[in-house]
C-alpha cells in the first residue's frame, strides 16, 4: 500500500533552469482559510520570489501563483478534513517519493508523533529541512521530542527564549514572526456594508473576540467583561470561536447561560465557523484576545495581525507572547490577564472615544505593515533557505 502511495505522490519533474524548489509540508492547503498554519503556507508560497513552491492540496485546490505548484496528494474527497492517520500516511508517502526539491519545509504544531514520523522519513530519504513551530508547545522540557529539522523557525521571542533555556543551540533557531498579505484598509462605505451584512447597527461599537472556548480563560474573561458593561447599550459583542472539541460546546453553552442571566445576550453574537473573517473584521471596531494561554494557537495569531492591518486597536494581555504585538508602538491596550474588570474598563474607554480608536487603529496598521508584511517575511525565509543550500554546497552534501 505504501509503495502505491509513494508512486502516486511522486511529482512531475521540475523543469531544468527553474528556481530551486521548496516542498511545503502542511495540512491540506485549501479553503476554508481558518487555520493559521496553512494560511501562512499559502501566503509564503504566493509571495516567494527566489524559489518555487510545492504545496500539498486536495485534488480540486489550486493556488494562483506563477511559482507555485499544487500537489494534490490528499485526494478529491479528503480535502481539508482528511482523517489524521490517513493524512499522515499520505504525507509520509510524499516524503519518501523521489523529487528534485532543494529542501523541505515543515509547518506543524510540534508533537512527538509528528517528530517520529518525520525522522523516519528523513532517515530513509535525506533532505535539507526547515521546521516552523506553528504553535507554542505544551511542554518545552524535552525539545528532542519536538524538533527534527536542520533549522527551526520560531514565531515569537517567547518561544525562542524557552527553547534556548532548555539547551537548543542558538545556531539552530531562527526567529521570524508570522505574516499576512497586507490588505487595503476598508473605507467607510465598505465598513458600513460589512456591518449591515452581519446585522450590526450602523452606529454601534462592535467588539470582536476571535479566540477559543478552550485552552485558556479568555472566553470567560470576555463574557464577564460583557456583563460588567451591561449599561453600554450602543456596544455589540461577537464571539468568533470554532468548535474544535465537545468541550467547546459545553463552554459555549455555559457562557450563553451566563450572558442570558445577566440580561445582555441580545447584544451578543456567538459565531462558530466564520467563512469570511475579513468581512467580520471590517465590521468591527476593536479586537480583543485576553488569553492567558495560547496552547493550540499560533504565538501571534494571524487574525490579530489582520485586525491590526484593518486599523483595529487590539486588547491583549501584558504577558508574552501576545504582549510582543504591543512593543514599539501604541497599537492597543495591555491588560492584566484573567481580569474581566480591567478588560471592561478598557473597552468602555475606547467605546466612548472614536478619535482614540482611530489613532490607535492607524498605528496598528503602520505596525502591521512594518513588522508582519508577507513580502518582508517571505524574503527572510528565502534568505534562510539560501543559507542552508550554500552550507550544503560547501560541505558537499547531497540529497537522495
N, C-alpha and C positions, 0 to 999 in steps of 0.2 A: 504493500500500500504506500509506504513512504517513498519507494522508488518511483512509483507513478506520480505522486505529488511533486517530487523533485523534477521529474521530466516536464510536468505541466507548468511548474514555476520558473523554468529556465527562460530568461528573457531573450528577445531577439538581440543580435549583435549590435554593439554601439558603432555607429559609422566612424571610419578612420578620420583622424584630424579634428574630431569634435572636442568640445570641452571635456575635461575629466568629469566622470560621473560619480555621484554620491547616491547610495541606496539608503533611503529614509525608512526605517523600520518602526512602525507605529500601529495603533489601532487603524481600522479602515478609514481612509481619508475621503469622506463623503458626507453629505448632509444627513441629519441635521447638524449644524455647526454649533453644538452646545457643549463641546469638550475642549478644554484649553490646549491639551497636548496635540490633538490632531489639527486644531486651528493654527497652532504655531508651526506645525509641519507644512501645512498648506501655504501659509504666508511666507515662510522662509524659501520654499521651493519657487514660488512665483516671483520673489524679489531677487533671487540669485542672478549674478552677472558673470562670474568667472567659472562656474561649474554648472553642469546639468544635473537634474534630479530625477531619480526613480522613486515614485511614491506608490504605496500599496493601497489598492482600492477594490471595491466590488466591480462587477462587470460593467455596470451602467454608468459609473462615475468617470468624469473627465475633468481635468484642470486646464484652463485656457492659458498656457504659458509655452513660449517657443522652446524653452529649455527644460520642460517638464514632461516626463513620460509616466503615464499611469500604468501600473502593472496590476491587472485585475485578478489577483490571486485569491480573493475572498469569495469569488463566485457570484452568480446572478442573484440568488435568493438570500445570501447570507448577510451581505452588506454591513451596516454599522452595528448590527446586533448579533454578530457571529458568536456562538457559544464559546466561552473562554478556552476550553480544551481543544476544540476544533480550530479555533483561531491560532492557538499556539502551535499546533501541528502544521498548519499552513505556513506560518512564519518560519518554523524550523526547516521545512522543505525548501523555502525560498533561500534561506541562508546556506543550505547545502548545495544549491544549484550553482553551476559554473557561470560566471559572468565576467565582464571587464570593468566593473565598477572600481574606481580608485580607492574608495573607502566606504564604510558602512556607519551610519549614524542612527543610534537607538533613542527612541523617545518613549519612556515608560515610567510609571511610578515605580520606585525601587522596591523590590521584594525578592526574597530568597529563591523562590521557584523560577522567576524570570532569569535570575542570575545563573542558576544551574543550567537552564536550557541554553542560554547564550554561550556559556563556557563550553558546553558540549558541542554546539555547532561550530564555534570558533576553533575548538581543538581539532575538529575534523576538516575544516577548511579555514585556514588562517586568513584574516583580513585586518587592515588598518581600521581602527574603530574609535568612535566618539559616542559618549553616552550623556544625554541631557537628563538630569534628575528632575522630572517634571512635577514632583510634589515632595513635600517635606516628609522624610521617613518618620515612622512612629518611634524608632529607636536607632540612635547613631552608634551604639556601643560596639557593634561588630560590622564595620564597613566592608569587610571582605565578603559578607553575605549579600551586599547590595551593589557593589561596584565591580565592573569587569573590563571596562574598556581602556584603551591606551590613554585617552584623555576624557576627563569627566567635567561636564559643564554644569555649574550650579547657577540658580536664578536669583539668589539673594545673598547678601553678606552674612545673614543669619545662618544659612546652610553651609556656606563656606567656612565660617568660624567653627561650627560644630564638627565638620569633617577634619579640620586641622587639629582640633582638640583631641580627637581620637587617633591621631597618628597618620592620617592620609598625607602623603608628601605634597607640599605646595606645588611642586613641578607638575603634578598630575591633575591639578584642579584649575579651572578657568571660570571666572565669574562673568557671565554675560546675562543681562536681565532679559526677561521676556519682552515681546514687542508686538505691535499691531501695525496694520496698514492704516495710516492716519487718515480719517475721513474728513470731508469738509464739515464745518460746523453747521448744524441746521439753522436756517434763517427763521424769522418769526412766523412766517406762513407755514413752513414745514413743521415747526413745533406745534402750532395750533391744529394742523391737520392730524398729526400723530396723536395729540391729546384727545381730539374728538373721536378718532378711530378706536381709542382704548376706553372711551366712555368717561373721561375726566372732565370736570367743569373747566371752562376756559380760564377762569381766574384763580383756580386752586393752586396751591403749592403741593407738588407731588414728590413724596419721599420714597425712594426705591431701596429695598433690601434684596440684593442679588446674591443670596447665600444658600445655606443648607439648614435643614431642620436637625441634622445630626452632627456629631463630632465636636461641637462647641456649644457654648451658651448663647451664641449670637442671636438666634431667632427669639429666644426667651427674653433677652435684654431688649430687643427691638419691640416686642409685644408689650412689655411692661412700660417702656417709654411712651408707646401709643396711649396706654391707659392714663399715664401722667399728663398727657396732652389732650385729654377729653374736651377741654374748653376751647380748643382751636378748631372751630367749625370749618375754616377755609383750607384745611390741610387734608390731603388724601395720602394713604399709605399702601404700599404694594410689597407683598412677599413674592419674590420670583425664585422659587425653590423646586428643583427637580425632585421627584420622589424616587430615591435610589434604592431604598430597602423598606421592608414593612414597618420598621421603627419610625421612619419618616412620616408615614401615615398617622401613626399614633400621636406623634408630637404635633403634627398639623392639627389634629382633632383637639388636642389639649389646649393649644393656643387659640383655636377658634372659640372654644368654650370660655376661656379667659376673657377674650375680647367681647364676646356676646354678653357675658355677665357684667362687664363694665359699661355696656351701652355704646360701644364705639365700632362694632363690627360693620355697621353700614358705611363707614368711611374707609374700610379696608378691603383690598383685593388680595386674594390668596391664589396666585397663579402657580401652576406646576410646570409643564413644558412650555417654554416661550419660543415660538417658532421664529420670531423676528425681534431679537433683542435690540438692534439699532433703533427700531421704531419706538420701543418702550423707553429706551434711554432718551430719545428725542422728546418724549412726552414728560420726562421727569425734570425735577429741579435740583434734587440732592441725591447722592448715592451713599448709603450707609452700610458698613460691614463691621460691626463691633465684635469681631471674632477673637476669642481667647485661644483658639487652636485652629490651624489651617490644615490639619490632617485630611488627606484625600483631596486637597485643593492645591492649585499652583501657589507658590510662595507669594507672588504678586499677581493676583487673579486678573486675567485679561479683561474681564468685564469692568474692573475698576480703571484700567488703562483706557478702555473705550469710553467710560464715563468722563474721565479727565479730558480726553480728546474732543468730546462733545460739550465741553465747557460746564461740566457739573462739578461743584465742590464735593469732596469726599470726606466722610466722617469715619475714622478708623482708630483703633487703639493706639496708645502711645508706647506700644511694645513691638519689637521686631517679630516677624519681618515687615508687617504692614506699615509700621512707622517709617520704614525706609522711603515710602512714597511721599512723605511729607518733608523730607530733608532737602534743604537748599532752596526751597520756595514755599510760600504760604499758599497752599492749594486746597486747604480744607481745615478740619479741626481734629486735633489729637484728643482722644477720650481716655478716661480711666476705664480699664476693662471691667466687665461684669457690673456696670454701674448704670442702671436704667435712668436714674435721675440726671446724671451728667449728660447722657445722650439726649434726654428730653430737653434739657436746658439749651444744648447746642442747636437742636432742631428749632426750638422756639425762637432763639435769637436770629437764626438765618431765615426762618419763615417770615419774620417781621421786617426783613430788610432786603428788598430786591437789589439795591445798589451793592450791598455787601456780597450777595450771591453772585452778582455779575463780576465783581472784582476778583473774587476767588476763582470763578469759572474761567476767566481769561488767563489767570496764572496757571490754572490746572492744564489748560490746553497747551500753553507755552512749554510747560514741563514735560508733557507727553511727547511733544514734537522733539524736544531736546534730548530726552533720555530713552524713549521707548518706540522710536520710529523703526519700522521693519527694515527700511533701506540701510540704516546705520548698523543695526544688529546683524543683518544678513552679511554685511561686509566683514564684521568681526568673526562670524562663523567661518567665512571663506578664508580669512587670514589663518584661522586655526587649522582648517583642512590643509592649506598650503604648507604650513609648518610641519605637519605630520608627513606629508608626501616628500618634502625636502629632506626630513630626517631619514625617511625610508631610503631615499636615493643615496644619501651619504653613507648609510650603513649597509647598503647592498641588499636590503630586504626585498622580498618578492611575495606576491600573493599566489595561492594555489590555483 
